[in-house]
Amino acid sequence: MTHTAHSGLTLPTIGLGTYNLRGMAGADAVAAALAGGYRLVDSAFNYENEAAVADGVRRSGVDRAEVLFTSKLAGRHHSSEPARTAIEESVLRTGLGHIDLLLIHWPNPSQGLYVEAWKALIDARERGLVRHIGVSNFLPEHLDALEEATGVLPVVNQIELHPYFPQEEALALHAEKGIITEAWSPIGRAGDLLSEGVITDVAAAHGITPTQAVLAWHAARGSLPLPKSANPRRQAENLAATAVTLTEDEVTAISSLGRPDGRLKGLDPAVYEEF
Ligand SMILES: NC(=O)c1ccc[n+]([C@@H]2O[C@H](COP(=O)([O-])OP(=O)(O)OC[C@H]3O[C@@H](n4cnc5c(N)ncnc54)[C@H](OP(=O)(O)O)[C@@H]3O)[C@@H](O)[C@H]2O)c1
C-alpha cells in the first residue's frame, strides 16, 4: 500500500525520522535503514544533518532514483532571496543533484512570510532543484492562504500525530484535498504511550510490540509515520509494522487515548515559531 497525493506523487507507508541522526553515526543509521527496505527519509536544515542523511543515501547501495530524500526550509529563510539561496545550499550540501521533497518547516504566522517562502519552493521546483513541495505544521488557514495566493497545494503536510494527539480533523481535511499526512513523533518519542494498557493489549492480541501496534494504527487511519531509530533492529521492527491490520475496534480504542492538549511539548503552530 502507498499514499497518493493530488499531484500523483506516491509515497510508501512509512519513512525514517532523522532528528538527532547526525555525523558519521547518523549516516550509518540512514544507510542501514535504506539497505533494510526504507525508501523515504526525513531531514531538515535545522537538524544540521542534510549532509549525513544524504551520505547515508549514497552509501546505502540503493539506486538514487528509488529514494525520496526530504528536507525542510527553516524559518530564518522565509523571505524570497534567503529562501532561494538556502534551497540552493541545501541541494549542494546533499550532493544528490536534487531534493525529492522539500517542506516549509513551520508556518511562523506572526512573521507572516510563509506565502513568500511557498513561492520560493514553487520556483525551486520549476528550476528542477526540488521535485515535490510540501509543508509541515500548517493549520487549515495556512493551507488556504497558500492555495489562494498561488493556486498550488502542498503534496504533504508533516504534523505532530500520535495516539495522544490523533488529529482527526487535519487527517480528514488533507484526505479531501489530496495532501498526504506525514506524522512526526509517531510513537510519542517512545515515552509513556508505549506502556498504555490499550496499546499493550492490542500488541498482545497480534503478537507484536507496542511500537508496532501504534504504527499499525497509523496505517489504518491513513497517516504516514516517520519513526526515528538509529538501531537497525528497531528500524526493521518499525518497517514491518505497517503491514499489520488492526480491527476497527482496536483503532477506535487506541484513538481514545487522544486528548485536546495531547501535543507532547505543546508546540501549537498557531503560536509556536521556529527559526
Ligand atoms: N516537522 C517537524 O516539526 C518535526 C518535529 C519533530 C520530529 N520530526 C520528524 O519526525 C521524526 C520522528 O519524531 P521523533 O524523533 O520526535 O519521535 P519518534 O519517532 O516518535 O520516537 C523516536 C524515539 O523512539 C525510539 N524508538 C524507535 N523505534 C523504536 C522501537 N521499535 N522500540 C522502542 N523504541 C523505539 C528511538 O530510539 P532509537 O533511535 O534508539 O531506536 C527514539 O528515542 C523525527 O526524527 C523528525 O525526522 C519533525
The ligand as a Tripos MOL2 file, in Angstrom:
@<TRIPOS>MOLECULE
LIG
   48    52     1     0     0
SMALL
NO_CHARGES

@<TRIPOS>ATOM
      1 N1          8.2900   18.6930   11.2260 N.am      1 LIG1
      2 C1          8.5550   18.8520   12.4930 C.2       1 LIG1
      3 O1          8.3680   19.9370   13.0640 O.2       1 LIG1
      4 C2          9.0880   17.6960   13.2700 C.ar      1 LIG1
      5 C3          9.1380   17.7390   14.6710 C.ar      1 LIG1
      6 C4          9.6290   16.6140   15.3420 C.ar      1 LIG1
      7 C5         10.0590   15.4930   14.6240 C.ar      1 LIG1
      8 N2         10.0340   15.4980   13.2550 N.ar      1 LIG1
      9 C6         10.4820   14.3300   12.4450 C.3       1 LIG1
     10 O2          9.7680   13.2020   12.8770 O.3       1 LIG1
     11 C7         10.6880   12.1860   13.2630 C.3       1 LIG1
     12 C8         10.1240   11.2820   14.3380 C.3       1 LIG1
     13 O3          9.7930   12.0020   15.5100 O.3       1 LIG1
     14 P1         10.6540   11.9090   16.8680 P.3       1 LIG1
     15 O4         12.0690   11.6000   16.5310 O.co2     1 LIG1
     16 O5         10.3370   13.1550   17.6190 O.co2     1 LIG1
     17 O6          9.9830   10.7280   17.7040 O.3       1 LIG1
     18 P2          9.5770    9.1940   17.4500 P.3       1 LIG1
     19 O7          9.9620    8.7470   16.1100 O.co2     1 LIG1
     20 O8          8.1470    9.0940   17.8740 O.co2     1 LIG1
     21 O9         10.4440    8.4360   18.5590 O.3       1 LIG1
     22 C9         11.8380    8.2990   18.4420 C.3       1 LIG1
     23 C10        12.3550    7.5180   19.6640 C.3       1 LIG1
     24 O10        11.7830    6.2070   19.6670 O.3       1 LIG1
     25 C11        12.8150    5.2250   19.8010 C.3       1 LIG1
     26 N3         12.3680    4.0520   19.0280 N.ar      1 LIG1
     27 C12        12.2490    3.9470   17.6850 C.ar      1 LIG1
     28 N4         11.7660    2.7560   17.3370 N.ar      1 LIG1
     29 C13        11.5620    2.0800   18.4890 C.ar      1 LIG1
     30 C14        11.0720    0.7850   18.7690 C.ar      1 LIG1
     31 N5         10.6980   -0.0580   17.8060 N.pl3     1 LIG1
     32 N6         11.0110    0.4020   20.0860 N.ar      1 LIG1
     33 C15        11.4020    1.2310   21.0740 C.ar      1 LIG1
     34 N7         11.8790    2.4870   20.8660 N.ar      1 LIG1
     35 C16        11.9570    2.8990   19.5710 C.ar      1 LIG1
     36 C17        14.0540    5.8960   19.2520 C.3       1 LIG1
     37 O11        15.2260    5.3630   19.8250 O.3       1 LIG1
     38 P3         16.3890    4.6190   18.9520 P.3       1 LIG1
     39 O12        16.8770    5.5950   17.9160 O.co2     1 LIG1
     40 O13        17.4150    4.2940   19.9710 O.co2     1 LIG1
     41 O14        15.7500    3.3920   18.3460 O.co2     1 LIG1
     42 C18        13.8500    7.3410   19.6810 C.3       1 LIG1
     43 O15        14.2700    7.5260   21.0140 O.3       1 LIG1
     44 C19        11.9250   12.9880   13.6980 C.3       1 LIG1
     45 O16        13.0620   12.1690   13.8360 O.3       1 LIG1
     46 C20        11.9690   14.0260   12.6200 C.3       1 LIG1
     47 O17        12.5030   13.4710   11.4200 O.3       1 LIG1
     48 C21         9.5300   16.5800   12.5900 C.ar      1 LIG1
@<TRIPOS>BOND
     1     1     2 1
     2     2     3 2
     3     2     4 1
     4     4     5 ar
     5     4    48 ar
     6     5     6 ar
     7     6     7 ar
     8     7     8 ar
     9     8     9 1
    10     8    48 ar
    11     9    10 1
    12     9    46 1
    13    10    11 1
    14    11    12 1
    15    11    44 1
    16    12    13 1
    17    13    14 1
    18    14    15 2
    19    14    16 1
    20    14    17 1
    21    17    18 1
    22    18    19 2
    23    18    20 1
    24    18    21 1
    25    21    22 1
    26    22    23 1
    27    23    24 1
    28    23    42 1
    29    24    25 1
    30    25    26 1
    31    25    36 1
    32    26    27 ar
    33    26    35 ar
    34    27    28 ar
    35    28    29 ar
    36    29    30 ar
    37    29    35 ar
    38    30    31 1
    39    30    32 ar
    40    32    33 ar
    41    33    34 ar
    42    34    35 ar
    43    36    37 1
    44    36    42 1
    45    37    38 1
    46    38    39 2
    47    38    40 1
    48    38    41 1
    49    42    43 1
    50    44    45 1
    51    44    46 1
    52    46    47 1
@<TRIPOS>SUBSTRUCTURE
     1 LIG1         1 GROUP 0 **** ****
